[in-house]
Amino acid sequence: KKQQVASFIERIAPATVLDLGANTGDYSYVAARCGADVVAVDQSHDTIEVLYRRLRKEPAKITPAVVDLRNPSPGIGYRNQERPPFFERIQPVVGILFVANI
């Protein structure tokens, strides 16, 4: 599966990839190795912490973020303009979402 993802990313060569449900970042690293800047999102603080620690040991162009996609952060501040909602702040070219086989 990782090779298929790498082939896809290499073919379209996006500048930015949004990895939704990134877990500990395996596919985020695949995208980063292909030259993309990656925003790795997961709702689990623990898995993003593992990714953060991994990034300290194996640096890559990956920004980890804890976000509950069922309730992403809204705009806040005066007239909700000081910080836009999460999906307005993130402008990826490609989004990656993997669904585990159950």
N, C-alpha and C positions, 0 to 999 in steps of 0.2 A: 504494500500500500504506500509506503514512504517513497518508493521509486516512482510510482505513478503520480504522486503529488509533486515530486521534484520535476518530473518531465512536464507536467502541466504548467507549473510556475515558470520554468525555464522557457517554455514556448511563448507564454504571454508577457513575460518579463514585467510584472507590475512593480511600481515604485514602493507601494505600501500594501501590506496584507493584514487583515483583521482576522485573527484566529479565535473564533467563538467556541467556548468550551475547551480552552487550551490545556486544561489539566496541568501536567508538569512540563509542558512545552516541547514535546518531541517534534511535532509538526511545525511549531514555530521555528525551531532550529533548522528544519528542512528548508523553510521559506527564507530564513536569514542567510543560509549558505548559498541560496540561489540569487542573493543580492537584494532582497526586499527588506525594507524597514517593516518590522512586525509589531503589532499591538496584540498581546496575548491576554485574552479576557476569560476569566472563570469566576463563578460565584463562590467557590471555596477558598477561603483565606489560606487554609493549610496547603492546598496544591500550588497556589500562587507563591506562597512562602518557599516551597521547595524549588520552584522555578527561579525565584529571586536568588536563593543560595547557589543554585546551579550557575546562574549568570555571573555570580561573583567569581566562580572557579573557571567557567568557560564563557568569557564575554562574547556577546553577539548583539546585533542591532535589534533587540527585542525589548519592548516596554511592557512589563507585566501590570495587570490591573484587576482588582477585585470588583466585579460588577454583577449585580443580579439582573440578568436580562429580562426577567419577568417584571421587574420594577427598576429600570435604569434611572440613574440620577437625573432629576429635572433641572431646568434652568433655575438659578437662584440669584438673589441680590435685587437691587432696585429694578422694578418692572421685569424681573427675571432676565435681565440683560447682562449682569456682571459675569455670570458663567452660563453659557448655553447648555442645553440638555446634552447628555452623553452622545447620542447619535448625531447631533449637529457638530460636536467637537471632533468626531471620528469620521474621516473621509477616505476610506480605503478604496483601492482599485479592485481588490479581490478579497472576498471573505471566504474563510474555510470553516466548515462546520462538519464534524464527523459524528455520526451516530453509531454508538456501539451496537454490535449484534447481540441480541438477547436470546 
